[in-house]
């Protein structure tokens, strides 16, 4: 499907772009691969609710990676899915008395509008699960031919036993988290408690699709792996350079994605797994159950500058759990105006060292707090002792690198 419109990305010439260093959730600080190409798969939304700040923070982080790699003269292949058929979507549609497709389409439209307002670069491929059943079925056939699928009362499961040597926790702990995040470790008849469902046979009152595995719908983990491997298919090992999402996806989702691809292709799925921290509100975890989600569209409808929202999210490190508050947003709004004022000046402080320092901050695991501090210091200095006509260079650089269109 079509994503949101692309933005012009001002090129930055004459600056040094070292290889991006990132904290991988299992390997720690590591450098992303050198070379002329880079592939990234980011897990997308389940469209049953509007874009909240946790979503925005996640997609903003990977937008920074995308921007940095493009400015590093890499050819980037970026894929993002939309899980537009899943239990939470069906449950919300039933609760609200809506058709599930209507609910999904309305929330996808709102999501793309929010992403555009926040100046997040669109993926090269923005793929709905409901448009992908043929390629998901082909992927499942690879798993089946390799002997890793089995059937239980019409449902197909992936047998994970051979791939648990790197499980980062005990089976008991894993089973508990698995149950909390959509798994069914207690189901009788499974070969192993952690086996994830790959194809659900149709339930009464739910939508379904015909396949060689019966009438039903795919499971969560196989959707992402099939879509990623199809749109970034190559003969390399790993198949893609980076899989990303929120820290709540580390287990079971990204762990299971890795194992399913190993079973299907005999290769590793991603070279790096990168995850973002959680956003809280006024000292509490932000969650649907607490009813304290802050939605991007509601902030924008209240007249909040999207660049102030982006600044506020950039002011904390993307991998840190952090809090959102009205004070944070107000402070961000003031800082945006301070930089805008500096950029409107005829003469400002010199920019070359500032821009190169921001590049080095980003190369160091996307250290945006340091970048924003440098930008504010430059704005203060420009007010006191501006002497060169370089505001345009700064404007283009922060647009290109930080997505701040001021």
N, C-alpha and C positions, 0 to 999 in steps of 0.2 A: 504494500500500500504506500501511498505518498506520505512522506514525513512533512515536517514544517519547512518553510523556505530556508535556503542557504543564506548565510551572511558573507559579505565580502571580508576577507581576512587580510589586513594590510601586511605586506611582506616586510620583514626586518632584515636589512642587509648590513654587512660590516660588523656583525656581532658573533661571538663564539657561543655555540650551543653544545656543551658537553653531553654525553649520553645521560639520559634521565635515570637517576637513582630512586628507587622506590622501596617501601617496606612491604615485602611479600608476607602474607599472613602465616606462612609456614617456614619460610627461609630467612626472614628478617630482611635487613637492608641489602639490596641487590641492584645491579645495573641492568636496565632493560637492554636487549640485544642491540648490537651495532648493526648497521646495514641500511639499505635503501628502502626497505619495506617494514611495515608494522601492522599487525592485525589485532583487533580488540573486539571482544564480545561482552556486552553489558546486559544483564538481566533486566527486562523491562517491567512495566506495571501490570498488575491485574486490575482491569479498569472497572472497578465497582465503586470507586470514590474519587473525589477530586485530588489533585496534586497537593500533598502536604509538604511541610518544610523538610521532613526526612527524605522524601523523594527528591526534592530540589537539591538538597545538599549532596546526595549521592550522584546525581547526574551532572552536577556542577564539577565535582571532583574529576570525573572521567572526561568532561569537557576540557579541563585544564591539560590532561594528558594528551588528548587529541590535538589541542592547539600547539602544545610544545613539540609534538612529533612532526606536525605539519611545518612548523617554523624551522625545524631541524632538517628540512628538505627530504623527509621520508614520505613515501607513498603509503597513506593510511587506508586500511580497509576496516570499517567500523560497522558492526552489526548489532542491532538491538531488537528484541522480540516484544510482543504484546501477548500476555497470557489471557486471551479473551474468551477462554472457556475453562472454568475452574470452580471448585466448590464455593469459595467466598462470593464470586460473582452470581452464581445461581441462587445462593441463599439470600443475598441482598435484593436481587430482583424479585424473589418470591415475597420477601418481607415488605417491599415497597409496592407490590402489585404491578410491576412493570415487566415487559418482555426483556429477556436477558440481552438480546441483541441491541435493543434500543438503549438500555442502560450502558452497555459496553461502548457503543458508538458515541454516546453523549460524553462519556468520561474520556475517551480517546481524543475527541475534539478539544475538550477542556485542557487535557494534558499538553497537546501540541501547542495550544495557545499560550499556556504557561511557559513552556520551554522556549518559545519564540520571544516572549517578553523578557525572559531572563538571559537572552542572547546565548543560548546553548546551541552549539553547532549540531545540526541534525546528523543522524547516522547515514551511512551510504545505503544500508538496507534496514528498513523499519518493518518488521514482519509479524503479521498476526498469525497466531496458532491456527485459527480457523481457515487460513489460506494455505496451510502447510501440511495437510493430512497426507498427501501423496509422498512427500519427502520423509515425513515421520514414519510412514508405513515401510518405506524402503530401508530406513535405518533399523527399524524393528526386525525386519527380515534378516539383516546382517547379524543381529544379536541372536536370533532364533537359529540361524544356520551354524553359528558358533557354539550352540548348545547352552546358552545362558538364560533362556526364557523357559518358564514352566507355567502351566495353567492351573488355576484354583477356582472352581465354581464359576468358570467363564471369564475370570480376570487373569491377565498375564503379569507375572512377576519376573524381575531380574534377580538371578541367583548371585548374590554378592560375596559368598563365602571365600572364593579364591582371591578376593581383592581387599581383604581386611588387614593385611600385614602392616599397613601404615595408619590404621585407625588411631586418631590422636587422643583417645580416651577409652575407658573400659566399656565393654558391651552394655553393662547396666546403665552407665551414664548416657551412652549413645542412644539406647532404647528410650530413655526418658525424654531426651531432646527430640528424638524422632517422632514420638507420640505428640509432643507439644506443637510440632511443625508439620502436621499433616500426615505422618506415617501411621502404620497400624501394626506395631510390633507384637501385639497380643493376639492377632488373628490366628485362629486354629488352622493347621494344615500347611502353613508356610514352612519352607525349608530352614529359614533363618529369620529371627525377629527383625533384622535390618533390611531384609529384601524389600525394595521399593516396587510399587505397582507401576507397570509400563502401559497397560491398556485396561481400562475399566469397561466391563460389559454394561450395557445400557440399564439404567435404573428407571423405574416408572416415573413419568413426569419430567424426565430430563432429556435434553437433546442428545442425539447420537449420530454417528456416521458409519457408513459401511466400510469394511476393510477385510483383508484376508484373515484378520484376527477376530472377526465378528463385528457386530453392530455395537458401537460404544464410542469412547473418546480416550485420548492418550493421557498418560500420567505426566506430572509436572517435569520430572528430570529428563525424560526422553525428548520433550519438546525443545528444550534449550539446546541439548546436544545435537539433535538432528538439524535444527535450523543453523546453528553455528558451523557445523561441519559441511553443510551444503553450500553456504554462502562464502565460506573461507576454506574451501577444500583445496588441499595441496598435498604433496608427498612428504612434507616435512614432519619431523618429530621434535617438539610437539606440533600439533596441527595449527594452533593459534598461539599468539604471543602472550595474550593477557585475557583472563576472564575476571569481570568485576561486578560488584554489587555491594549492598549493605552488609555489615558484619553479621546480621542475622541469617545470612545465606551460607556462611562458612560450612555449617553442618545442619542438616544433611545435604542441602541442595548442591553446593559446589563439590563437596566430597563425592556425592553420587554421580554427578556429571563426569567427573574424572574417571571413575571406575567403569561407567557404562561405555565411555569412549575407548578405554583400554580393552574392554571385552570385544567391542565391535571392530576396532581397527588394529589392535595390537600396538598402538602408539599412545603417547601421552596426549592429553587434551590441550592443556595450556602451559606455557612456560612460566607464567606467574599468575598468582591469585591475589587480587588486591581488593581490600574491603574498607568501607567508610564507617565512621563512628555513628552513633545514634544521637538524635536531637531530642532534648527534653524541653519542657516548658515550665518556667518559674520553679525550678527545683524538683520537678516530677518527670518521670518518664512519659513521653508523648506517645499515646497509643489509642487505638480505636475503642478499646474496652473502657478506658478512662474518659473518653469523650472530650479530650483536650487537644485534638489535632488543630494545627494552624494551617489554613489552606492558602496557597499562593494566590489563587484567583480572588479570594475574599480580601486579602491585603491590597491587591491591585485595584479592586473595585472601590476600596475606601480611599483611593487616591495616593497610595504609597508608591513611590518611585521604584520600579523593578531593580534599578541599579543600586538602590539602598538595600534591598533584600539581598542582592548578590554580594554587596560589600559585607553585610552582616554575616553571611555564611562564610565568606572568605576570611573573615577576621579570626576564626578559629581553625585549628588544623583539621584537615579533612578526616584523619583517622582517630580523632579524639571524640569521645562522647562529650557533648557540650549542651549548654542550655540556651534556649531562646527566651527573650523577654522584650517587653516594650522599651526598656532602657537600652538594650542592645540595638534595637532598630532605630531609636532616636539618635543614638550616638553615631550609627552608620550614616544616617541621613545628614547629620552635621558634617561628617568627614567627606561625604560625596560633594556637598556644596563647597567645602573648603578647596578641594581639588579642582572642581569646576571653575571656581573663581581664579585659581592660579592659572588654569589653562586659558582663561579669557584674557590674560595679560599679554601686552605686546612684548615685554621682555621678562624672561624668567631665569631661574638658575640653570646652569649647564646640565644637559640631559644624558650625555653618553655614559658616564659612570653609573648614573641611576638605572638606566635601561639594562646595562650589562649586569649590574648587581641583582636586579629582579630576575633576569634569566638564570643566574646562579642560584638564587633562592628557590626557584621552581625546580631546577635540576636536582636540588637537595630534598627529594621527597615532597615536592609541592609545598614549600614553606611559605604559604601566602601571608601569614601574620607578619613575617619579616618584610615581605614585599610591600604590604600596605603601610607599615611603619616608615619604610624608606620613602614612599610616595608622599606621606604626610610631612615628613621632614623636608622634602624637596619643595612642597607647597609653602611651608613656613619660610624657607630660605628665599623662595621666589618673591614673596611679599616684601622681604627686608632688603634684598640685594640682587634682584633680577637684573641681568645685564646682557642676555643673549636672546635672540628670537628663535627659540627651540620648543615652544609649546606644542607645535604640530607633531614633532617627533615623539614627545611624551604621550600625546593623545593617541597616536597610532600604535605605540608600543603597548599601552595598557589595554587598548581594544584588542590587539592581536594576542597578547599573552594572558591577560586576566579576564577578558570579556567585559571590561568596564567601558561602556560607550558613553563618555561624558562630554 
